[in-house]
Amino acid sequence: MPKKNQETQQTGTQTEAAINFDDRHDMIAEAAYFIAERRGFDGECEAHWLEAKREIDQVGNPE
């Protein structure tokens, strides 16, 4: 496994895996596709992308 995928940050008893830029981009693209599909591919590509980005960022940083 490449070193950048193995890097982790230790915070107390919680360990968070680092997600590299390319993996994050691919996750957002896939989520945006499924959002667009649910909405019948209505042509609001930017809105789908931004919603997907928020979803992926929230999963990576739950409150």
Buried (B, 14 or more C-beta within 10 A) or exposed (E): EEEEEEEEEEEEEEEEEEBEEEEBEEBBEEBBBEBBEEEEEEEEEEBBBBBBBEBBEEEEEEE
